[in-house]
Amino acid sequence: MALSEGEVDGCTLECWLHGSRFDLRTGHPSGPPATVPVPVYPVSVEGDTVFVTVA
Protein backbone atom coordinates (compact mmCIF):
# COMPACT_ATOMS: atom_id res chain seq x y z
CA MET A 1 0.00 0.00 0.00
CA ALA A 2 1.59 3.27 -1.11
CA LEU A 3 0.01 5.86 1.16
CA SER A 4 2.75 8.29 0.14
CA GLU A 5 0.65 8.99 -2.95
CA GLY A 6 -2.37 9.91 -0.82
CA GLU A 7 -3.86 13.33 -0.17
CA VAL A 8 -3.46 15.08 3.20
CA ASP A 9 -6.20 17.26 4.66
CA GLY A 10 -5.33 18.53 8.14
CA CYS A 11 -4.50 15.42 10.19
CA THR A 12 -6.15 13.01 7.75
CA LEU A 13 -4.53 11.04 4.94
CA GLU A 14 -6.71 9.61 2.19
CA CYS A 15 -5.51 6.53 0.30
CA TRP A 16 -5.38 7.35 -3.41
CA LEU A 17 -6.33 3.79 -4.37
CA HIS A 18 -9.21 2.77 -2.07
CA GLY A 19 -10.30 6.06 -0.51
CA SER A 20 -9.66 4.92 3.06
CA ARG A 21 -8.87 7.75 5.46
CA PHE A 22 -6.34 7.52 8.30
CA ASP A 23 -5.59 9.81 11.24
CA LEU A 24 -1.95 10.86 10.84
CA ARG A 25 -1.52 11.15 14.62
CA THR A 26 -2.70 7.63 15.48
CA GLY A 27 -2.81 5.65 12.24
CA HIS A 28 -6.39 4.58 12.93
CA PRO A 29 -8.80 4.43 9.99
CA SER A 30 -11.78 6.78 10.16
CA GLY A 31 -14.00 4.62 7.97
CA PRO A 32 -14.22 1.77 5.49
CA PRO A 33 -12.88 0.09 3.58
CA ALA A 34 -9.86 0.07 5.94
CA THR A 35 -10.34 -1.58 9.34
CA VAL A 36 -6.74 -1.95 10.52
CA PRO A 37 -4.52 0.95 11.68
CA VAL A 38 -1.32 1.78 9.80
CA PRO A 39 1.99 2.36 11.63
CA VAL A 40 2.89 5.90 12.68
CA TYR A 41 6.32 7.18 13.71
CA PRO A 42 7.50 10.20 15.72
CA VAL A 43 8.67 13.01 13.43
CA SER A 44 10.55 16.24 14.12
CA VAL A 45 11.65 19.04 11.80
CA GLU A 46 14.86 21.01 12.26
CA GLY A 47 15.29 23.66 9.61
CA ASP A 48 14.89 21.93 6.26
CA THR A 49 15.56 18.46 7.69
CA VAL A 50 12.85 15.99 8.69
CA PHE A 51 13.77 13.32 11.25
CA VAL A 52 11.71 10.13 11.58
CA THR A 53 12.22 7.87 14.59
CA VAL A 54 11.93 4.25 13.51
CA ALA A 55 12.02 1.69 16.28
mmCIF file of the N, C-alpha and C atoms, coordinates in Angstrom:
data_MODEL
# 
_entry.id   MODEL 
# 
loop_
_atom_site.group_PDB 
_atom_site.id 
_atom_site.type_symbol 
_atom_site.label_atom_id 
_atom_site.label_alt_id 
_atom_site.label_comp_id 
_atom_site.label_asym_id 
_atom_site.label_entity_id 
_atom_site.label_seq_id 
_atom_site.pdbx_PDB_ins_code 
_atom_site.Cartn_x 
_atom_site.Cartn_y 
_atom_site.Cartn_z 
_atom_site.occupancy 
_atom_site.B_iso_or_equiv 
_atom_site.pdbx_formal_charge 
_atom_site.auth_seq_id 
_atom_site.auth_comp_id 
_atom_site.auth_asym_id 
_atom_site.auth_atom_id 
_atom_site.pdbx_PDB_model_num 
ATOM 1   N N  . MET A 1 1  ? 0.856   -1.173 0.000  1.00 0.00 ? 1  MET A N  1 
ATOM 2   C CA . MET A 1 1  ? 0.000   0.000  0.000  1.00 0.00 ? 1  MET A CA 1 
ATOM 3   C C  . MET A 1 1  ? 0.900   1.233  0.000  1.00 0.00 ? 1  MET A C  1 
ATOM 4   N N  . ALA A 1 2  ? 0.757   2.072  -1.001 1.00 0.00 ? 2  ALA A N  1 
ATOM 5   C CA . ALA A 1 2  ? 1.588   3.267  -1.110 1.00 0.00 ? 2  ALA A CA 1 
ATOM 6   C C  . ALA A 1 2  ? 0.810   4.494  -0.658 1.00 0.00 ? 2  ALA A C  1 
ATOM 7   N N  . LEU A 1 3  ? 0.731   4.701  0.641  1.00 0.00 ? 3  LEU A N  1 
ATOM 8   C CA . LEU A 1 3  ? 0.012   5.855  1.162  1.00 0.00 ? 3  LEU A CA 1 
ATOM 9   C C  . LEU A 1 3  ? 0.739   7.161  0.856  1.00 0.00 ? 3  LEU A C  1 
ATOM 10  N N  . SER A 1 4  ? 1.998   7.072  0.468  1.00 0.00 ? 4  SER A N  1 
ATOM 11  C CA . SER A 1 4  ? 2.752   8.286  0.140  1.00 0.00 ? 4  SER A CA 1 
ATOM 12  C C  . SER A 1 4  ? 2.139   9.028  -1.040 1.00 0.00 ? 4  SER A C  1 
ATOM 13  N N  . GLU A 1 5  ? 1.323   8.364  -1.811 1.00 0.00 ? 5  GLU A N  1 
ATOM 14  C CA . GLU A 1 5  ? 0.649   8.987  -2.953 1.00 0.00 ? 5  GLU A CA 1 
ATOM 15  C C  . GLU A 1 5  ? -0.696  9.593  -2.561 1.00 0.00 ? 5  GLU A C  1 
ATOM 16  N N  . GLY A 1 6  ? -1.076  9.429  -1.283 1.00 0.00 ? 6  GLY A N  1 
ATOM 17  C CA . GLY A 1 6  ? -2.372  9.912  -0.819 1.00 0.00 ? 6  GLY A CA 1 
ATOM 18  C C  . GLY A 1 6  ? -2.423  11.418 -0.642 1.00 0.00 ? 6  GLY A C  1 
ATOM 19  N N  . GLU A 1 7  ? -3.624  11.904 -0.354 1.00 0.00 ? 7  GLU A N  1 
ATOM 20  C CA . GLU A 1 7  ? -3.859  13.327 -0.170 1.00 0.00 ? 7  GLU A CA 1 
ATOM 21  C C  . GLU A 1 7  ? -4.052  13.627 1.315  1.00 0.00 ? 7  GLU A C  1 
ATOM 22  N N  . VAL A 1 8  ? -3.380  14.683 1.796  1.00 0.00 ? 8  VAL A N  1 
ATOM 23  C CA . VAL A 1 8  ? -3.458  15.080 3.196  1.00 0.00 ? 8  VAL A CA 1 
ATOM 24  C C  . VAL A 1 8  ? -4.408  16.262 3.336  1.00 0.00 ? 8  VAL A C  1 
ATOM 25  N N  . ASP A 1 9  ? -5.297  16.170 4.326  1.00 0.00 ? 9  ASP A N  1 
ATOM 26  C CA . ASP A 1 9  ? -6.202  17.262 4.664  1.00 0.00 ? 9  ASP A CA 1 
ATOM 27  C C  . ASP A 1 9  ? -6.193  17.391 6.178  1.00 0.00 ? 9  ASP A C  1 
ATOM 28  N N  . GLY A 1 10 ? -5.468  18.391 6.686  1.00 0.00 ? 10 GLY A N  1 
ATOM 29  C CA . GLY A 1 10 ? -5.328  18.531 8.140  1.00 0.00 ? 10 GLY A CA 1 
ATOM 30  C C  . GLY A 1 10 ? -4.536  17.366 8.695  1.00 0.00 ? 10 GLY A C  1 
ATOM 31  N N  . CYS A 1 11 ? -5.151  16.594 9.577  1.00 0.00 ? 11 CYS A N  1 
ATOM 32  C CA . CYS A 1 11 ? -4.498  15.425 10.186 1.00 0.00 ? 11 CYS A CA 1 
ATOM 33  C C  . CYS A 1 11 ? -5.016  14.123 9.594  1.00 0.00 ? 11 CYS A C  1 
ATOM 34  N N  . THR A 1 12 ? -5.596  14.197 8.392  1.00 0.00 ? 12 THR A N  1 
ATOM 35  C CA . THR A 1 12 ? -6.151  13.010 7.745  1.00 0.00 ? 12 THR A CA 1 
ATOM 36  C C  . THR A 1 12 ? -5.441  12.747 6.429  1.00 0.00 ? 12 THR A C  1 
ATOM 37  N N  . LEU A 1 13 ? -5.127  11.479 6.193  1.00 0.00 ? 13 LEU A N  1 
ATOM 38  C CA . LEU A 1 13 ? -4.530  11.045 4.940  1.00 0.00 ? 13 LEU A CA 1 
ATOM 39  C C  . LEU A 1 13 ? -5.520  10.139 4.237  1.00 0.00 ? 13 LEU A C  1 
ATOM 40  N N  . GLU A 1 14 ? -5.798  10.433 2.967  1.00 0.00 ? 14 GLU A N  1 
ATOM 41  C CA . GLU A 1 14 ? -6.713  9.607  2.186  1.00 0.00 ? 14 GLU A CA 1 
ATOM 42  C C  . GLU A 1 14 ? -5.919  8.757  1.201  1.00 0.00 ? 14 GLU A C  1 
ATOM 43  N N  . CYS A 1 15 ? -6.156  7.453  1.226  1.00 0.00 ? 15 CYS A N  1 
ATOM 44  C CA . CYS A 1 15 ? -5.505  6.529  0.300  1.00 0.00 ? 15 CYS A CA 1 
ATOM 45  C C  . CYS A 1 15 ? -5.981  6.823  -1.118 1.00 0.00 ? 15 CYS A C  1 
ATOM 46  N N  . TRP A 1 16 ? -5.055  7.017  -2.028 1.00 0.00 ? 16 TRP A N  1 
ATOM 47  C CA . TRP A 1 16 ? -5.382  7.351  -3.411 1.00 0.00 ? 16 TRP A CA 1 
ATOM 48  C C  . TRP A 1 16 ? -6.049  6.187  -4.137 1.00 0.00 ? 16 TRP A C  1 
ATOM 49  N N  . LEU A 1 17 ? -5.832  4.967  -3.655 1.00 0.00 ? 17 LEU A N  1 
ATOM 50  C CA . LEU A 1 17 ? -6.333  3.791  -4.366 1.00 0.00 ? 17 LEU A CA 1 
ATOM 51  C C  . LEU A 1 17 ? -7.724  3.364  -3.910 1.00 0.00 ? 17 LEU A C  1 
ATOM 52  N N  . HIS A 1 18 ? -7.940  3.283  -2.591 1.00 0.00 ? 18 HIS A N  1 
ATOM 53  C CA . HIS A 1 18 ? -9.208  2.772  -2.066 1.00 0.00 ? 18 HIS A CA 1 
ATOM 54  C C  . HIS A 1 18 ? -10.076 3.826  -1.396 1.00 0.00 ? 18 HIS A C  1 
ATOM 55  N N  . GLY A 1 19 ? -9.520  5.014  -1.143 1.00 0.00 ? 19 GLY A N  1 
ATOM 56  C CA . GLY A 1 19 ? -10.304 6.063  -0.511 1.00 0.00 ? 19 GLY A CA 1 
ATOM 57  C C  . GLY A 1 19 ? -10.387 5.974  0.997  1.00 0.00 ? 19 GLY A C  1 
ATOM 58  N N  . SER A 1 20 ? -9.682  5.015  1.603  1.00 0.00 ? 20 SER A N  1 
ATOM 59  C CA . SER A 1 20 ? -9.665  4.919  3.064  1.00 0.00 ? 20 SER A CA 1 
ATOM 60  C C  . SER A 1 20 ? -8.994  6.159  3.631  1.00 0.00 ? 20 SER A C  1 
ATOM 61  N N  . ARG A 1 21 ? -9.450  6.589  4.798  1.00 0.00 ? 21 ARG A N  1 
ATOM 62  C CA . ARG A 1 21 ? -8.870  7.750  5.462  1.00 0.00 ? 21 ARG A CA 1 
ATOM 63  C C  . ARG A 1 21 ? -8.247  7.304  6.779  1.00 0.00 ? 21 ARG A C  1 
ATOM 64  N N  . PHE A 1 22 ? -7.067  7.877  7.084  1.00 0.00 ? 22 PHE A N  1 
ATOM 65  C CA . PHE A 1 22 ? -6.340  7.525  8.297  1.00 0.00 ? 22 PHE A CA 1 
ATOM 66  C C  . PHE A 1 22 ? -5.974  8.789  9.051  1.00 0.00 ? 22 PHE A C  1 
ATOM 67  N N  . ASP A 1 23 ? -6.035  8.715  10.387 1.00 0.00 ? 23 ASP A N  1 
ATOM 68  C CA . ASP A 1 23 ? -5.593  9.813  11.239 1.00 0.00 ? 23 ASP A CA 1 
ATOM 69  C C  . ASP A 1 23 ? -4.069  9.772  11.289 1.00 0.00 ? 23 ASP A C  1 
ATOM 70  N N  . LEU A 1 24 ? -3.414  10.841 10.873 1.00 0.00 ? 24 LEU A N  1 
ATOM 71  C CA . LEU A 1 24 ? -1.948  10.861 10.838 1.00 0.00 ? 24 LEU A CA 1 
ATOM 72  C C  . LEU A 1 24 ? -1.321  10.804 12.220 1.00 0.00 ? 24 LEU A C  1 
ATOM 73  N N  . ARG A 1 25 ? -2.059  11.166 13.263 1.00 0.00 ? 25 ARG A N  1 
ATOM 74  C CA . ARG A 1 25 ? -1.519  11.148 14.622 1.00 0.00 ? 25 ARG A CA 1 
ATOM 75  C C  . ARG A 1 25 ? -1.544  9.748  15.227 1.00 0.00 ? 25 ARG A C  1 
ATOM 76  N N  . THR A 1 26 ? -2.536  8.944  14.860 1.00 0.00 ? 26 THR A N  1 
ATOM 77  C CA . THR A 1 26 ? -2.703  7.631  15.484 1.00 0.00 ? 26 THR A CA 1 
ATOM 78  C C  . THR A 1 26 ? -2.579  6.465  14.520 1.00 0.00 ? 26 THR A C  1 
ATOM 79  N N  . GLY A 1 27 ? -2.811  6.714  13.241 1.00 0.00 ? 27 GLY A N  1 
ATOM 80  C CA . GLY A 1 27 ? -2.806  5.653  12.242 1.00 0.00 ? 27 GLY A CA 1 
ATOM 81  C C  . GLY A 1 27 ? -4.132  4.933  12.118 1.00 0.00 ? 27 GLY A C  1 
ATOM 82  N N  . HIS A 1 28 ? -5.100  5.265  12.963 1.00 0.00 ? 28 HIS A N  1 
ATOM 83  C CA . HIS A 1 28 ? -6.391  4.576  12.930 1.00 0.00 ? 28 HIS A CA 1 
ATOM 84  C C  . HIS A 1 28 ? -7.229  5.036  11.735 1.00 0.00 ? 28 HIS A C  1 
ATOM 85  N N  . PRO A 1 29 ? -7.922  4.072  11.102 1.00 0.00 ? 29 PRO A N  1 
ATOM 86  C CA . PRO A 1 29 ? -8.801  4.434  9.993  1.00 0.00 ? 29 PRO A CA 1 
ATOM 87  C C  . PRO A 1 29 ? -10.048 5.140  10.517 1.00 0.00 ? 29 PRO A C  1 
ATOM 88  N N  . SER A 1 30 ? -10.571 6.080  9.736  1.00 0.00 ? 30 SER A N  1 
ATOM 89  C CA . SER A 1 30 ? -11.780 6.783  10.160 1.00 0.00 ? 30 SER A CA 1 
ATOM 90  C C  . SER A 1 30 ? -13.017 6.259  9.441  1.00 0.00 ? 30 SER A C  1 
ATOM 91  N N  . GLY A 1 31 ? -12.856 5.232  8.640  1.00 0.00 ? 31 GLY A N  1 
ATOM 92  C CA . GLY A 1 31 ? -13.999 4.623  7.974  1.00 0.00 ? 31 GLY A CA 1 
ATOM 93  C C  . GLY A 1 31 ? -13.557 3.587  6.960  1.00 0.00 ? 31 GLY A C  1 
ATOM 94  N N  . PRO A 1 32 ? -14.530 2.830  6.447  1.00 0.00 ? 32 PRO A N  1 
ATOM 95  C CA . PRO A 1 32 ? -14.224 1.769  5.491  1.00 0.00 ? 32 PRO A CA 1 
ATOM 96  C C  . PRO A 1 32 ? -13.650 2.330  4.190  1.00 0.00 ? 32 PRO A C  1 
ATOM 97  N N  . PRO A 1 33 ? -12.972 1.526  3.404  1.00 0.00 ? 33 PRO A N  1 
ATOM 98  C CA . PRO A 1 33 ? -12.883 0.087  3.580  1.00 0.00 ? 33 PRO A CA 1 
ATOM 99  C C  . PRO A 1 33 ? -11.815 -0.377 4.565  1.00 0.00 ? 33 PRO A C  1 
ATOM 100 N N  . ALA A 1 34 ? -10.908 0.491  5.007  1.00 0.00 ? 34 ALA A N  1 
ATOM 101 C CA . ALA A 1 34 ? -9.861  0.073  5.943  1.00 0.00 ? 34 ALA A CA 1 
ATOM 102 C C  . ALA A 1 34 ? -10.455 -0.218 7.324  1.00 0.00 ? 34 ALA A C  1 
ATOM 103 N N  . THR A 1 35 ? -9.919  -1.243 7.981  1.00 0.00 ? 35 THR A N  1 
ATOM 104 C CA . THR A 1 35 ? -10.343 -1.583 9.340  1.00 0.00 ? 35 THR A CA 1 
ATOM 105 C C  . THR A 1 35 ? -9.164  -1.735 10.283 1.00 0.00 ? 35 THR A C  1 
ATOM 106 N N  . VAL A 1 36 ? -7.951  -1.736 9.733  1.00 0.00 ? 36 VAL A N  1 
ATOM 107 C CA . VAL A 1 36 ? -6.740  -1.946 10.521 1.00 0.00 ? 36 VAL A CA 1 
ATOM 108 C C  . VAL A 1 36 ? -5.890  -0.679 10.497 1.00 0.00 ? 36 VAL A C  1 
ATOM 109 N N  . PRO A 1 37 ? -5.383  -0.241 11.657 1.00 0.00 ? 37 PRO A N  1 
ATOM 110 C CA . PRO A 1 37 ? -4.524  0.953  11.683 1.00 0.00 ? 37 PRO A CA 1 
ATOM 111 C C  . PRO A 1 37 ? -3.224  0.740  10.906 1.00 0.00 ? 37 PRO A C  1 
ATOM 112 N N  . VAL A 1 38 ? -2.637  1.828  10.439 1.00 0.00 ? 38 VAL A N  1 
ATOM 113 C CA . VAL A 1 38 ? -1.323  1.782  9.799  1.00 0.00 ? 38 VAL A CA 1 
ATOM 114 C C  . VAL A 1 38 ? -0.299  2.295  10.806 1.00 0.00 ? 38 VAL A C  1 
ATOM 115 N N  . PRO A 1 39 ? 0.962   1.896  10.692 1.00 0.00 ? 39 PRO A N  1 
ATOM 116 C CA . PRO A 1 39 ? 1.986   2.356  11.632 1.00 0.00 ? 39 PRO A CA 1 
ATOM 117 C C  . PRO A 1 39 ? 2.218   3.862  11.515 1.00 0.00 ? 39 PRO A C  1 
ATOM 118 N N  . VAL A 1 40 ? 2.494   4.490  12.647 1.00 0.00 ? 40 VAL A N  1 
ATOM 119 C CA . VAL A 1 40 ? 2.890   5.905  12.679 1.00 0.00 ? 40 VAL A CA 1 
ATOM 120 C C  . VAL A 1 40 ? 4.218   6.002  13.427 1.00 0.00 ? 40 VAL A C  1 
ATOM 121 N N  . TYR A 1 41 ? 4.990   7.021  13.122 1.00 0.00 ? 41 TYR A N  1 
ATOM 122 C CA . TYR A 1 41 ? 6.317   7.184  13.712 1.00 0.00 ? 41 TYR A CA 1 
ATOM 123 C C  . TYR A 1 41 ? 6.501   8.631  14.156 1.00 0.00 ? 41 TYR A C  1 
ATOM 124 N N  . PRO A 1 42 ? 7.221   8.834  15.273 1.00 0.00 ? 42 PRO A N  1 
ATOM 125 C CA . PRO A 1 42 ? 7.503   10.199 15.721 1.00 0.00 ? 42 PRO A CA 1 
ATOM 126 C C  . PRO A 1 42 ? 8.355   10.936 14.687 1.00 0.00 ? 42 PRO A C  1 
ATOM 127 N N  . VAL A 1 43 ? 7.983   12.194 14.430 1.00 0.00 ? 43 VAL A N  1 
ATOM 128 C CA . VAL A 1 43 ? 8.674   13.011 13.435 1.00 0.00 ? 43 VAL A CA 1 
ATOM 129 C C  . VAL A 1 43 ? 9.014   14.358 14.050 1.00 0.00 ? 43 VAL A C  1 
ATOM 130 N N  . SER A 1 44 ? 10.196  14.882 13.722 1.00 0.00 ? 44 SER A N  1 
ATOM 131 C CA . SER A 1 44 ? 10.551  16.239 14.115 1.00 0.00 ? 44 SER A CA 1 
ATOM 132 C C  . SER A 1 44 ? 11.198  16.927 12.922 1.00 0.00 ? 44 SER A C  1 
ATOM 133 N N  . VAL A 1 45 ? 11.078  18.247 12.893 1.00 0.00 ? 45 VAL A N  1 
ATOM 134 C CA . VAL A 1 45 ? 11.646  19.041 11.804 1.00 0.00 ? 45 VAL A CA 1 
ATOM 135 C C  . VAL A 1 45 ? 12.617  20.045 12.396 1.00 0.00 ? 45 VAL A C  1 
ATOM 136 N N  . GLU A 1 46 ? 13.840  20.056 11.854 1.00 0.00 ? 46 GLU A N  1 
ATOM 137 C CA . GLU A 1 46 ? 14.859  21.012 12.261 1.00 0.00 ? 46 GLU A CA 1 
ATOM 138 C C  . GLU A 1 46 ? 15.367  21.703 11.005 1.00 0.00 ? 46 GLU A C  1 
ATOM 139 N N  . GLY A 1 47 ? 14.933  22.953 10.839 1.00 0.00 ? 47 GLY A N  1 
ATOM 140 C CA . GLY A 1 47 ? 15.287  23.664 9.610  1.00 0.00 ? 47 GLY A CA 1 
ATOM 141 C C  . GLY A 1 47 ? 14.609  23.010 8.426  1.00 0.00 ? 47 GLY A C  1 
ATOM 142 N N  . ASP A 1 48 ? 15.410  22.596 7.446  1.00 0.00 ? 48 ASP A N  1 
ATOM 143 C CA . ASP A 1 48 ? 14.886  21.926 6.258  1.00 0.00 ? 48 ASP A CA 1 
ATOM 144 C C  . ASP A 1 48 ? 14.989  20.412 6.345  1.00 0.00 ? 48 ASP A C  1 
ATOM 145 N N  . THR A 1 49 ? 15.352  19.895 7.527  1.00 0.00 ? 49 THR A N  1 
ATOM 146 C CA . THR A 1 49 ? 15.558  18.458 7.692  1.00 0.00 ? 49 THR A CA 1 
ATOM 147 C C  . THR A 1 49 ? 14.420  17.841 8.491  1.00 0.00 ? 49 THR A C  1 
ATOM 148 N N  . VAL A 1 50 ? 13.900  16.731 7.997  1.00 0.00 ? 50 VAL A N  1 
ATOM 149 C CA . VAL A 1 50 ? 12.848  15.989 8.689  1.00 0.00 ? 50 VAL A CA 1 
ATOM 150 C C  . VAL A 1 50 ? 13.468  14.732 9.268  1.00 0.00 ? 50 VAL A C  1 
ATOM 151 N N  . PHE A 1 51 ? 13.261  14.511 10.576 1.00 0.00 ? 51 PHE A N  1 
ATOM 152 C CA . PHE A 1 51 ? 13.770  13.317 11.245 1.00 0.00 ? 51 PHE A CA 1 
ATOM 153 C C  . PHE A 1 51 ? 12.604  12.404 11.604 1.00 0.00 ? 51 PHE A C  1 
ATOM 154 N N  . VAL A 1 52 ? 12.720  11.132 11.260 1.00 0.00 ? 52 VAL A N  1 
ATOM 155 C CA . VAL A 1 52 ? 11.706  10.126 11.579 1.00 0.00 ? 52 VAL A CA 1 
ATOM 156 C C  . VAL A 1 52 ? 12.345  9.093  12.487 1.00 0.00 ? 52 VAL A C  1 
ATOM 157 N N  . THR A 1 53 ? 11.717  8.875  13.649 1.00 0.00 ? 53 THR A N  1 
ATOM 158 C CA . THR A 1 53 ? 12.222  7.870  14.586 1.00 0.00 ? 53 THR A CA 1 
ATOM 159 C C  . THR A 1 53 ? 11.577  6.528  14.252 1.00 0.00 ? 53 THR A C  1 
ATOM 160 N N  . VAL A 1 54 ? 12.413  5.578  13.845 1.00 0.00 ? 54 VAL A N  1 
ATOM 161 C CA . VAL A 1 54 ? 11.928  4.251  13.507 1.00 0.00 ? 54 VAL A CA 1 
ATOM 162 C C  . VAL A 1 54 ? 12.488  3.271  14.533 1.00 0.00 ? 54 VAL A C  1 
ATOM 163 N N  . ALA A 1 55 ? 11.581  2.617  15.219 1.00 0.00 ? 55 ALA A N  1 
ATOM 164 C CA . ALA A 1 55 ? 12.020  1.692  16.282 1.00 0.00 ? 55 ALA A CA 1 
ATOM 165 C C  . ALA A 1 55 ? 12.085  0.275  15.795 1.00 0.00 ? 55 ALA A C  1 
# 
